[in-house]
Amino acid sequence: MKSRINRRNMLVSSISVGFMVNSGFGVTPALSASGSHMSKLTAPKAKKIPLKIEQLGYTRIDNYNWMKDDRWQEVLRDPDLIKADVKDHLIIENAYSKDMLKPTEALQATLFEEMKGRIKEDDSSVPAADGDWEYYVRYNKGAQHPINARKPRGKDKISKEIIPFASIPTNEQILLDEDAAAKGTDYYSTGTTTHSPDHKLYGWSEDTQGSEVYKIYVKDMATGERLGTPVESATGDFVFSPDSQYLFWTFRDDNGRPSRIYRRPAKGGDDVLIYEEKDPGFFIGVGTLSSDKYIVISIGNQETSESWLIPASDPTKAPVCVEPRVTGVMYEVDHWDDRFVILTNADDAMDFKVMTSTASLPSKSTWQPWIAHRPGTYITGLGLYKGHMVRVERENANSRIVVTKKADLSEHTIAVNEEAFALGMGGSLEYDTTVMRYTYTSPTTPAQTYDYDMDSRQKSLRKTQVIPSGHNPADYIARRLYAKAPDGVEVPITVLIKKGVKLDGSAPMLLYGYGSYGIPMEPSFSIRNLSLVNRGWIYATAHIRGGSEKGRGWFMDGRKFKKKNTFTDFIACAEHLTANGYGSKGRIVAYGGSAGGLLMGAITNMRPDLWAGVIGAVPFVDVLNTMSDTTLPLTPPEWPEWGNPIEDKAAYDYIVSYSPYDNITAKAYPPVLATGGLSDPRVTYWEPMKWISALREHNTSDAPMLLKINMEAGHGGASGRFDFLKEIAFDYAFAIWAVDKGYLKA
């Protein structure tokens, strides 16, 4: 299937920080006259303006609600509109964090250079064939952003003179130079970038402030001329109709939610509303099915979905609903020439099953069973080709790819014999092909891209991720361990260490976790983590409930009224690791982002003694207030995940029992670093801002509470590949510094 539904996601990356102002209510950090770092700095002190909140018969006081800008919708579109007192306090917080970590500036620079040295700066993707062309992205050396390009299929003409040591075809056509487009902006990111099926038009969406409010542009590839006026207020998700005549796109409303699907002539013209979602609790998106016979509107949240189809032969026809939504039932529909293929959890198929339908409209009454539900084997996705189907399955935190031949429905599996690894289906731009692309990686092995002939079962290695500074997988060990949770469930842990590291508790450890939305933490290779591992650190990933590493039931057991399992699983992983010599209490840095930042806030409150430090990247920590504010972009769509504390007393009681911001008490906390982005629509800047202020107010230890807000970015941090690495280097320098300081050592 070619459509996907957007949702709040974790902060991840595959690669791809002074002046101070006295705001009148904060305290400017002190610097010595010589410029050396003083032994103790005065932390900013945020003013308190108590706000009384009454809800479902309860009353609570929020001292830091003033940090939320009442005009946040306008601020997302224009960050310069933020309240002056908030901006001034953020500047002071950034300056304090920078100065506290001033002794690590050389380390930060070293870490950055190490990570950068593992990137092939003039890298390029494996070209994807489509008709007479091959499409790819590549980077110029030193560039922050890529170039999107194409070349004639099978006619490679390589010039080494354009950029030394790079392979750039002389017959290349540049479609979009993102680095050039980013000039003059502090932030630049593209959403969808794609060509029309007839290869004559090229479209792209771009966000220039990190708020995820996109503009969509279309140009004529022959002349380079931009066509019509750009689409405004879009989500970044769009698709050309299979006949290349129309553009279908998703509107982002003033509350930051995708709420309507529009159609316009591909070369420019009036927008026509074709679908409007009235329920703010659902995400929507638009795409095409594999056979290119249908355009599909996908609607859903974490537990319910619905699809509407438009025939590609008549793209101006009104969409028709496949099967009306039923709470708790999810389905995705795709088209395989003479039949529809449906992936669904209907009829209690927790880990999903595959159905087929030969009806003209594949409503549920027409579904016929094909691949039965197998508990614990989670079917995570399907890919259809003219003669084959590919499905990806996950079991016990590892994946496999299964290929089915349409002619006789025979199956074979692509599998890997390692303890921990990740297989990813890369798909194809072409439907009528026997070649499928997939990727393989593990914590020790850089990514490998293969083309796989589904008929002959022959694979061709097209690319191995290059590590210019050098990497020998044999120097590292990846292991899969299992921790026993308080309820007896076994929780997988992936561990990466360098050979020779003693497992006697002396090595520092970074323990990473996420555990929400059913998103798994794949055991893949990271150029970033090596900077810790090469220093004798242990890098561990806890595959905790709330993800889907052990099936969709793993997700269901870590959400809503079972959310605390996520936190106790993570703590159990830390204790299991230390009991077996992987690090020790007080020498572990916990790290998580977005909903993983919720995890960080919870485990900091629950077991502050375990951690040398905690890093919450864009942390979702003000759960009760956020889930009680219906104007925020993700609140109604995420009630299935967290519960609705506005109407449901049980949900209120449960959320208030773990919400990090609401459970801060007087105790000795470890050092905490919270990061965020001023334009973030997913986890708004005031969440980490409030969290750090409250922690600082109640902390009884000497450990500092640090806040670092990127004033020119959103949820994903800096948009450039090198600027992003500088942010990671800052985080890792904090981790090393926190362990060295040992604030909570006995």
GUPAMI-816023 format. One record per residue (C-alpha): y, x, z; residue in one letter; residue number from 1. Coordinates in steps of 0.001 Angstrom, whole numbers. Layout:
# GUPAMI-816023
    north     east       up  aa    i
        Y        X        Z   A  NUM
...
***
This chain:
# GUPAMI-816023
    north     east       up  aa    i
        0        0        0   M    1
     3497     1203     -773   K    2
     5420     -649     1952   S    3
     5894      258     5593   R    4
     7694    -1404     8511   I    5
    10389      550    10359   N    6
    10272      788    14157   R    7
    11586     2917    16988   R    8
     9799     6177    16617   N    9
     9316     9475    18420   M   10
    11426    12490    17812   L   11
     9237    14658    15554   V   12
     9804    17169    12754   S   13
     7375    18842    10370   S   14
     9440    21939     9446   I   15
    10399    21522     7843   S   16
    26143    24098    21068   V   17
    32987    25484    24015   G   18
    35804    24119    25147   F   19
    36435    21990    28198   M   20
    38737    19103    29011   V   21
    39754    17871    32427   N   22
    39241    14133    32090   S   23
    40703    13226    35442   G   24
    37381    12113    36880   F   25
    35121    15055    36141   G   26
    35138    18590    37457   V   27
    35610    21372    34951   T   28
    32856    23994    35275   P   29
    34072    27344    36570   A   30
    33789    30586    34604   L   31
    34271    34045    36028   S   32
    37156    36081    34738   A   33
    34773    38652    33296   S   34
    32849    35998    31394   G   35
    29654    36681    33311   S   36
    27659    33736    34522   H   37
    28426    32750    38084   M   38
    25620    32152    40542   S   39
    26553    28537    40976   K   40
    28581    26158    38856   L   41
    30091    22852    39871   T   42
    28387    19995    38100   A   43
    30417    17174    36557   P   44
    30731    14152    38818   K   45
    30865    10841    37040   A   46
    32999     8061    38433   K   47
    31190     5004    39786   K   48
    32299     1485    38914   I   49
    29755     -888    40474   P   50
    28728    -3750    38222   L   51
    26867    -6657    39812   K   52
    24139    -8026    37550   I   53
    22381   -11304    38368   E   54
    19203   -12076    36484   Q   55
    16289   -14446    37164   L   56
    17380   -14823    40764   G   57
    17653   -11079    41326   Y   58
    20806    -9044    41903   T   59
    21181    -5368    41044   R   60
    24109    -2956    40972   I   61
    24717     -613    38064   D   62
    27251     2087    38974   N   63
    27357     3658    35527   Y   64
    27463      694    33187   N   65
    31018     1730    32228   W   66
    29478     4471    30087   M   67
    28350     1871    27565   K   68
    31039     1208    24976   D   69
    31562    -2546    24576   D   70
    32301    -1893    20898   R   71
    29125       80    20350   W   72
    28476    -1597    16999   Q   73
    31769     -224    15694   E   74
    31128     3174    17286   V   75
    27842     3465    15403   L   76
    29718     3148    12140   R   77
    32692     5234    13278   D   78
    32002     7494    16296   P   79
    35724     8326    16550   D   80
    36209     4857    18041   L   81
    34338     5718    21251   I   82
    36227     5160    24515   K   83
    38349     8157    25495   A   84
    36967     8406    29040   D   85
    33398     8410    27757   V   86
    34146    11034    25146   K   87
    35934    13250    27647   D   88
    33034    13059    30075   H   89
    30522    13880    27362   L   90
    32556    16940    26397   I   91
    32510    18109    30018   I   92
    28778    17484    30293   E   93
    28123    19483    27131   N   94
    30276    22331    28408   A   95
    28471    22359    31760   Y   96
    25051    22457    30121   S   97
    26150    25214    27779   K   98
    27509    27260    30660   D   99
    24494    26701    32905   M  100
    22288    28057    30150   L  101
    24696    30799    29151   K  102
    22259    33470    30417   P  103
    19785    32193    27815   T  104
    22086    32460    24798   E  105
    20456    35650    23581   A  106
    17060    34048    24113   L  107
    18172    30957    22200   Q  108
    19233    33154    19305   A  109
    15924    35008    19392   T  110
    13913    31803    19506   L  111
    15883    30392    16583   F  112
    15361    33511    14479   E  113
    11648    33440    15263   E  114
    11326    29800    14185   M  115
    13475    30344    11127   K  116
    11351    33358    10258   G  117
     8321    31102    10014   R  118
     9973    28977     7321   I  119
     9673    29934     3684   K  120
    13338    29361     2963   E  121
    12879    28811     -772   D  122
     9876    26561     -273   D  123
     8884    23659    -2484   S  124
     6453    20771    -2397   S  125
     3434    20472    -4638   V  126
     4654    18524    -7696   P  127
     3473    14917    -7884   A  128
     2555    13819   -11382   A  129
     3745    10481   -12754   D  130
     3536     9756   -16471   G  131
     5244    12509   -18477   D  132
     6875    14045   -15407   W  133
     6159    15902   -12200   E  134
     8431    15216    -9231   Y  135
     9013    17570    -6299   Y  136
    11483    18792    -3696   V  137
    12471    22379    -3092   R  138
    14902    24415    -1002   Y  139
    17264    27164    -2016   N  140
    17249    30110      326   K  141
    19669    29476     3197   G  142
    20048    25788     2348   A  143
    19939    23208     5126   Q  144
    18900    20363     2810   H  145
    16545    20107     -177   P  146
    16906    19588    -3887   I  147
    15044    16668    -5446   N  148
    13936    17513    -8969   A  149
    11464    16924   -11775   R  150
    10017    18833   -14726   K  151
     7967    17837   -17786   P  152
     4336    17399   -16887   R  153
     2098    20354   -17579   G  154
     4858    22464   -19108   K  155
     5643    25070   -16471   D  156
     8349    27516   -17421   K  157
     9124    29658   -14401   I  158
    12178    31847   -13964   S  159
    12269    34446   -11217   K  160
    15836    35405   -12086   E  161
    17537    32225   -10841   I  162
    16567    32912    -7246   I  163
    14509    36031    -6484   P  164
    10967    35350    -5285   F  165
    11276    31644    -6031   A  166
     9480    29683    -8710   S  167
    12079    27479   -10389   I  168
    11260    25950   -13767   P  169
    13871    26586   -16461   T  170
    13106    23073   -17708   N  171
    13877    21584   -14294   E  172
    16099    18520   -14016   Q  173
    17883    18247   -10678   I  174
    17968    14647    -9530   L  175
    19745    15037    -6194   L  176
    21075    18199    -4566   D  177
    21210    17106     -938   E  178
    22768    20367      228   D  179
    25677    19886    -2173   A  180
    26004    16232    -1153   A  181
    26124    17279     2511   A  182
    29135    19558     2032   K  183
    32080    18377     4113   G  184
    29942    16255     6420   T  185
    28707    17022     9937   D  186
    25566    15020     9303   Y  187
    23651    14174     6165   Y  188
    20267    12562     5768   S  189
    18533    10659     3015   T  190
    16188     7721     3448   G  191
    14326     6628      337   T  192
    14662     8872    -2739   T  193
    12788     7671    -5817   T  194
    12789     7245    -9579   H  195
    12390     3985   -11460   S  196
     8959     3349   -13005   P  197
    10354     3955   -16516   D  198
    11719     7347   -15355   H  199
    15259     6503   -16529   K  200
    16966     5791   -13191   L  201
    17098     7633    -9891   Y  202
    17995     6043    -6579   G  203
    18670     7415    -3133   W  204
    19980     6211      213   S  205
    22136     8378     2439   E  206
    23408     8327     6033   D  207
    26381    10561     6826   T  208
    26676    10045    10591   Q  209
    23205     9532    12039   G  210
    23656     5822    12757   S  211
    20966     4862    10221   E  212
    23459     2734     8298   V  213
    22806     3795     4719   Y  214
    24463     3514     1341   K  215
    22228     3279    -1710   I  216
    23167     4887    -5027   Y  217
    21584     4655    -8475   V  218
    22245     6978   -11379   K  219
    21234     7262   -15015   D  220
    19007    10330   -15238   M  221
    19960    11040   -18864   A  222
    23725    11119   -18277   T  223
    23959    11725   -14515   G  224
    26361     8767   -14283   E  225
    26317     6666   -11121   R  226
    25744     3051   -11990   L  227
    27560      115   -10399   G  228
    28887      121    -6877   T  229
    26776     1545    -4053   P  230
    24829     -784    -1807   V  231
    26536     -963     1596   E  232
    25066    -1590     5053   S  233
    21472     -903     4112   A  234
    18533      326     6148   T  235
    17723     3057     3638   G  236
    14618     1240     2484   D  237
    14615       51    -1163   F  238
    12354     -193    -4205   V  239
    12704     -569    -7971   F  240
    10834    -3497    -9489   S  241
     7832    -2367   -11577   P  242
     9724    -3262   -14797   D  243
    12639    -1011   -13648   S  244
    15136    -3846   -14105   Q  245
    15917    -4652   -10465   Y  246
    16555    -3008    -7134   L  247
    15283    -4669    -3959   F  248
    16897    -3505     -731   W  249
    17107    -4316     2984   T  250
    20376    -5286     4696   F  251
    21265    -3882     8129   R  252
    23341    -6333    10163   D  253
    26109    -5661    12715   D  254
    23521    -5374    15501   N  255
    21690    -2676    13555   G  256
    18714    -4813    12588   R  257
    17119    -5305     9161   P  258
    17642    -9018     8568   S  259
    17795    -9771     4830   R  260
    16255    -8668     1551   I  261
    18505    -8628    -1519   Y  262
    17895    -8134    -5230   R  263
    20407    -6707    -7696   R  264
    20207    -5447   -11291   P  265
    19088    -1834   -11121   A  266
    22069     -636   -13178   K  267
    24549    -2505   -10974   G  268
    25598    -6070   -10461   G  269
    25684    -8886    -7967   D  270
    23358    -8978    -4987   D  271
    21147   -12048    -4640   V  272
    19673   -12990    -1275   L  273
    15932   -13537    -1633   I  274
    14743   -13520     1990   Y  275
    16403   -13848     5394   E  276
    14551   -13311     8669   E  277
    15860   -15718    11283   K  278
    13852   -14296    14181   D  279
    15591   -11149    15547   P  280
    12253   -10082    16980   G  281
    10881    -8949    13628   F  282
    11453    -5939    11393   F  283
    11422    -6410     7621   I  284
    11028    -4132     4622   G  285
    10279    -4265      907   V  286
     7922    -2392    -1394   G  287
     5380    -2804    -4190   T  288
     1619    -3140    -4099   L  289
     -620     -409    -5496   S  290
    -1391    -2089    -8825   S  291
     2351    -2648    -9426   D  292
     1553    -6311   -10089   K  293
     3487    -7520    -7029   Y  294
     6615    -6838    -4985   I  295
     5944    -7360    -1278   V  296
     8216    -8248     1631   I  297
     6642    -7016     4864   S  298
     7587    -8587     8189   I  299
     6293    -7609    11592   G  300
     6568    -6280    15101   N  301
     4056    -4458    17283   Q  302
     1582    -7339    17367   E  303
     2323    -9827    14579   T  304
     2904    -9521    10841   S  305
     3464   -11549     7685   E  306
     3688   -10779     3958   S  307
     5505   -12492     1086   W  308
     4738   -11767    -2576   L  309
     6823   -11806    -5761   I  310
     4974   -11392    -9092   P  311
     6141    -8262   -10917   A  312
     5960   -10211   -14178   S  313
     8782   -12446   -12908   D  314
    10796   -10420   -10345   P  315
    13481   -13111   -10024   T  316
    10932   -15628    -8769   K  317
    11168   -16754    -5148   A  318
     8787   -14979    -2753   P  319
     5712   -16823    -1511   V  320
     4161   -16384     1925   C  321
      604   -15053     1903   V  322
     -333   -16307     5365   E  323
     2138   -17648     7970   P  324
     2541   -15469    11036   R  325
      400   -16123    14086   V  326
     1267   -14284    17286   T  327
    -1161   -11424    17806   G  328
    -2491   -11401    14243   V  329
    -1576    -8524    11941   M  330
    -2411    -8085     8292   Y  331
    -1387    -5958     5315   E  332
    -2210    -7033     1793   V  333
    -2685    -4837    -1288   D  334
    -3762    -5525    -4859   H  335
    -6715    -3944    -6685   W  336
    -6481    -5450   -10189   D  337
    -9070    -8221    -9862   D  338
    -8839    -8744    -6119   R  339
    -6619    -8410    -3091   F  340
    -7589    -6121     -223   V  341
    -6489    -7101     3272   I  342
    -6431    -4863     6350   L  343
    -6325    -7068     9446   T  344
    -7089    -7463    13133   N  345
    -7769   -11196    12740   A  346
   -10585   -12746    14747   D  347
   -10416   -10139    17510   D  348
   -10940    -7152    15214   A  349
    -9100    -4843    17631   M  350
    -9514    -1717    15485   D  351
    -9102    -3648    12223   F  352
   -11431    -4648     9447   K  353
   -11113    -4929     5662   V  354
   -11312    -8242     3808   M  355
   -10996    -9154      122   T  356
    -9768   -12181    -1817   S  357
    -9957   -13112    -5495   T  358
    -7562   -16050    -5093   A  359
    -4195   -16014    -6851   S  360
    -2589   -16299    -3416   L  361
    -4752   -14492     -822   P  362
    -4249   -16837     2117   S  363
    -6546   -16370     5115   K  364
    -8822   -19211     4077   S  365
    -9789   -17181      979   T  366
   -10597   -13919     2774   W  367
   -14121   -12598     2417   Q  368
   -15595    -9909     4702   P  369
   -16076    -6404     3366   W  370
   -15784    -3602     5933   I  371
   -16663    -4891     9369   A  372
   -14798    -4181    12577   H  373
   -16255    -1230    14515   R  374
   -14858     -922    18051   P  375
   -13394     2541    18641   G  376
   -13103     3345    14924   T  377
    -9498     2522    14097   Y  378
    -8744     1954    10408   I  379
    -5159     3240    10237   T  380
    -4439     2822     6536   G  381
    -5706     2125     3014   L  382
    -4821     3600     -367   G  383
    -5874     1920    -3618   L  384
    -6434     3580    -6979   Y  385
    -7766     1938   -10113   K  386
   -11322     3077    -9512   G  387
   -11315     3998    -5834   H  388
   -10151     3021    -2379   M  389
    -9285     5533      329   V  390
    -9165     4634     3983   R  391
    -8159     6727     6969   V  392
   -10001     6239    10228   E  393
    -9262     7648    13678   R  394
   -11804     8123    16413   E  395
   -11436    10054    19665   N  396
    -8107    11642    18605   A  397
    -9364    13010    15270   N  398
    -9184    11545    11761   S  399
   -11389    11287     8721   R  400
   -10867    10118     5152   I  401
   -13402     7790     3555   V  402
   -13522     7322     -242   V  403
   -15042     4173    -1780   T  404
   -15936     3964    -5474   K  405
   -14996      555    -6876   K  406
   -17803      391    -9421   A  407
   -20608      342    -6877   D  408
   -18797      373    -3499   L  409
   -20539     3639    -2547   S  410
   -18786     5725      110   E  411
   -18407     9354     1051   H  412
   -16355    11068     3754   T  413
   -13957    14003     3880   I  414
   -14427    15520     7299   A  415
   -13554    18721     9148   V  416
   -15675    20529    11709   N  417
   -13058    21526    14301   E  418
   -12333    20451    17870   E  419
    -8821    19297    17062   A  420
    -7264    18750    13641   F  421
    -5247    16307    11548   A  422
    -6071    14884     8116   L  423
    -3368    13007     6239   G  424
    -3619    10910     3088   M  425
     -885    12084      714   G  426
    -1511     9417    -1892   G  427
     -333     9601    -5498   S  428
     2519     8349    -7660   L  429
     -107     7199   -10141   E  430
    -2552     4317    -9775   Y  431
    -4834     5076   -12707   D  432
    -6112     8447   -11553   T  433
    -9198     9885    -9915   T  434
    -7188    12503    -8027   V  435
    -6117    11872    -4459   M  436
    -3936    14261    -2466   R  437
    -4495    14955     1208   Y  438
    -3340    17452     3828   T  439
    -5246    19275     6505   Y  440
    -3839    21125     9512   T  441
    -4789    22066    13054   S  442
    -2935    23654    15972   P  443
    -4034    27094    14705   T  444
    -3982    26404    10950   T  445
     -839    25990     8826   P  446
     -788    22904     6629   A  447
    -2959    22937     3535   Q  448
    -2463    20544      620   T  449
    -5461    19586    -1469   Y  450
    -5985    17612    -4645   D  451
    -9339    15862    -4447   Y  452
   -11205    14405    -7416   D  453
   -12807    11270    -6049   M  454
   -15431    11158    -8823   D  455
   -16589    14764    -8900   S  456
   -15862    15313    -5186   R  457
   -14267    18639    -6034   Q  458
   -11204    19718    -4096   K  459
    -8473    22075    -5212   S  460
    -6228    23863    -2730   L  461
    -2725    23387    -4120   R  462
     -697    24915    -1327   K  463
     -996    26630     2021   T  464
     2037    26591     4289   Q  465
     3550    30051     4125   V  466
     4613    31754     7369   I  467
     6834    34620     6137   P  468
     6902    36379     9507   S  469
     3103    36321     9572   G  470
      425    34258    11264   H  471
    -3236    34922    11916   N  472
    -5144    31792    13007   P  473
    -7814    33994    14564   A  474
    -5270    35113    17188   D  475
    -5199    31618    18682   Y  476
    -7564    29162    20312   I  477
    -7323    25386    20090   A  478
    -9390    23342    22514   R  479
   -10027    19696    23210   R  480
   -10253    18857    26918   L  481
   -10649    15545    28717   Y  482
    -8888    14453    31916   A  483
   -10138    11616    34069   K  484
    -7487     8972    34654   A  485
    -7271     7131    38002   P  486
    -9313     4257    36543   D  487
   -12003     6613    35235   G  488
   -10979     6633    31571   V  489
   -11216     9984    29778   E  490
    -7904    11098    28297   V  491
    -8009    13692    25484   P  492
    -5835    16814    25693   I  493
    -5261    19296    22886   T  494
    -4544    22823    24107   V  495
    -3233    25796    22135   L  496
    -3341    29278    23650   I  497
    -3193    32821    22370   K  498
    -6331    34860    22741   K  499
    -6257    37007    25855   G  500
    -4238    34590    27976   V  501
    -5828    34386    31412   K  502
    -6785    30934    32585   L  503
    -6106    31729    36227   D  504
    -3096    29458    36704   G  505
     -579    32230    36082   S  506
      461    31177    32584   A  507
     3397    28779    32247   P  508
     2678    25592    30348   M  509
     4540    23036    28279   L  510
     2893    19603    28411   L  511
     4003    17237    25679   Y  512
     3468    13482    25614   G  513
     4578    10274    23933   Y  514
     2311     7265    24465   G  515
     4028     4247    22886   S  516
     3927     1914    19881   Y  517
      420     2999    18984   G  518
     1796     6234    17501   I  519
     -718     9064    17838   P  520
      185    12664    18553   M  521
    -1709    14414    15792   E  522
    -3101    17881    16655   P  523
    -1222    19662    13896   S  524
      327    23085    13298   F  525
     3874    23754    14528   S  526
     6087    26722    13716   I  527
     8099    25899    16846   R  528
     5358    25934    19456   N  529
     4280    29451    18543   L  530
     7480    30799    20097   S  531
     6165    29688    23476   L  532
     2499    30451    22861   V  533
     3304    33979    21671   N  534
     5060    34527    25017   R  535
     1882    33710    26895   G  536
     2594    30018    27376   W  537
        5    27294    27119   I  538
     1025    24427    24850   Y  539
     -775    21186    25641   A  540
     -514    17701    24170   T  541
    -1665    14747    26282   A  542
    -3151    11991    24096   H  543
    -2312     9277    26612   I  544
    -2686     5523    26449   R  545
       60     3755    24550   G  546
     -782     5852    21503   G  547
    -3764     5066    19292   S  548
    -5738     8297    19431   E  549
    -8820     6450    20659   K  550
    -8232     3245    18718   G  551
    -5854      325    18909   R  552
    -7296     -588    22301   G  553
    -5871     2748    23512   W  554
    -2470     1415    22487   F  555
    -3000    -2011    24044   M  556
    -4002     -424    27365   D  557
     -672     1447    27540   G  558
     1862    -1279    26792   R  559
     3577    -4213    28483   K  560
     1829    -4974    31794   F  561
     -387    -1892    31420   K  562
     2460      538    30697   K  563
     1947     2508    33899   K  564
    -1339     3782    32480   N  565
      752     5946    30162   T  566
     2411     7664    33107   F  567
     -677     8067    35291   T  568
    -2635     9386    32288   D  569
       -9    12105    31758   F  570
      -70    13094    35436   I  571
    -3882    13141    35336   A  572
    -3723    15495    32343   C  573
    -1408    17857    34229   A  574
    -3702    17859    37248   E  575
    -6833    18383    35162   H  576
    -5252    21303    33344   L  577
    -4119    23025    36535   T  578
    -7491    22433    38197   A  579
    -9092    24344    35334   N  580
    -6701    27292    35287   G  581
    -4392    26050    32546   Y  582
    -1100    26621    34344   G  583
     -295    25641    37889   S  584
     1777    23154    39836   K  585
     5466    23988    39588   G  586
     4970    26075    36409   R  587
     4682    23155    34004   I  588
     7536    21912    31838   V  589
     7081    18309    30716   A  590
     8514    17382    27322   Y  591
     8865    14060    25512   G  592
    11309    12262    23253   G  593
    12500     8710    22606   S  594
     9841     6440    24133   A  595
     8291     9732    25257   G  596
    11541    10190    27172   G  597
    10637     7050    29114   L  598
     7436     8870    30040   L  599
     9504    11866    31168   M  600
    11722     9683    33353   G  601
     8761     7939    34956   A  602
     6725    11064    35734   I  603
     9848    12785    37112   T  604
    10247     9955    39624   N  605
     6528     9716    40385   M  606
     5589    13394    40752   R  607
     8678    15627    40799   P  608
     6673    18345    42572   D  609
     4472    19006    39522   L  610
     7165    20161    37161   W  611
     9187    23347    36808   A  612
    11419    21347    34494   G  613
    11561    18166    32439   V  614
    12998    17727    28949   I  615
    13812    14184    27852   G  616
    14927    14164    24216   A  617
    16850    10997    23283   V  618
    15126     9418    26302   P  619
    14602     5673    26567   F  620
    15148     5531    30345   V  621
    17317     2446    31018   D  622
    14506       48    30176   V  623
    15537    -2980    32248   L  624
    19133    -3048    31029   N  625
    18205    -2346    27423   T  626
    15473    -4964    27270   M  627
    17952    -7444    28807   S  628
    20619    -6905    26125   D  629
    19863    -9011    23081   T  630
    22676    -7465    21039   T  631
    21015    -4045    20913   L  632
    19144    -3299    17666   P  633
    15653    -2971    19036   L  634
    15605    -5345    22002   T  635
    14119    -8605    20608   P  636
    11686    -6776    18292   P  637
    10374    -4794    21232   E  638
     9706    -7538    23757   W  639
     6046    -7515    22634   P  640
     5922    -3848    23640   E  641
     7715    -4016    27012   W  642
     8038    -7706    27923   G  643
    11082    -9974    28049   N  644
    12867    -9558    31417   P  645
    15457   -12194    30471   I  646
    12991   -15089    30535   E  647
     9819   -13742    32127   D  648
     9944   -12989    35859   K  649
     6640   -11112    35709   A  650
     8054    -8879    32965   A  651
    11213    -8286    35022   Y  652
     9168    -7356    38094   D  653
     6920    -4990    36162   Y  654
     9703    -3244    34245   I  655
    11819    -2770    37356   V  656
     8825    -1173    39061   S  657
     8786     1777    36612   Y  658
    12092     1863    34693   S  659
    13250     5468    35252   P  660
    16936     4678    35779   Y  661
    16104     1954    38313   D  662
    13671     4077    40344   N  663
    15761     7161    41089   I  664
    15796     7795    44840   T  665
    16859    10595    47183   A  666
    14288    13324    46647   K  667
    13939    16898    45419   A  668
    13926    16706    41637   Y  669
    13145    19568    39251   P  670
    15705    20654    36630   P  671
    16109    18029    33942   V  672
    17548    18403    30452   L  673
    18438    15181    28634   A  674
    19576    15265    25036   T  675
    20947    12556    22770   G  676
    23063    11686    19772   G  677
    26370     9837    19824   L  678
    25435     7763    16760   S  679
    21879     6968    17830   D  680
    21098     3250    17274   P  681
    17616     3480    18788   R  682
    18245     5142    22136   V  683
    21968     4797    22666   T  684
    23892     7779    24063   Y  685
    24631     6042    27377   W  686
    20960     6002    28405   E  687
    20616     9784    28940   P  688
    24229     9850    30159   M  689
    23518     7291    32901   K  690
    20177     8876    33755   W  691
    21594    12334    34372   I  692
    24504    10934    36399   S  693
    22132     8991    38653   A  694
    19716    11919    39037   L  695
    22581    14222    39969   R  696
    23827    11702    42534   E  697
    20470    11407    44325   H  698
    18888    14845    43867   N  699
    18295    16706    47159   T  700
    17291    20019    45548   S  701
    19509    22686    43989   D  702
    18013    22022    40575   A  703
    20669    21200    37957   P  704
    20721    18048    35851   M  705
    21873    18829    32323   L  706
    23086    16557    29541   L  707
    23574    17645    25945   K  708
    24846    15057    23463   I  709
    25168    15898    19779   N  710
    28519    14355    18877   M  711
    27691    14365    15150   E  712
    24126    13039    15058   A  713
    21791    10183    15848   G  714
    18208     9711    16969   H  715
    16689    12621    15081   G  716
    19239    15212    16142   G  717
    20866    17588    13681   A  718
    20042    16781    10072   S  719
    19911    20303     8643   G  720
    16600    22118     8959   R  721
    18165    25186    10607   F  722
    20576    23249    12834   D  723
    17609    21234    14064   F  724
    15757    24422    14965   L  725
    18768    25544    17021   K  726
    18386    22374    19076   E  727
    14688    23089    19633   I  728
    15532    26680    20578   A  729
    17949    25314    23197   F  730
    15205    23086    24609   D  731
    12647    25889    24738   Y  732
    15142    28293    26297   A  733
    15691    25691    29011   F  734
    11928    25523    29557   A  735
    11614    29302    29960   I  736
    14708    29410    32193   W  737
    13390    26561    34389   A  738
    10068    28300    34975   V  739
    11797    31594    35761   D  740
    14157    29889    38216   K  741
    11378    28054    40050   G  742
    13676    25636    41845   Y  743
    10861    23673    43510   L  744
     8563    26564    44395   K  745
     7255    26383    47944   A  746
***
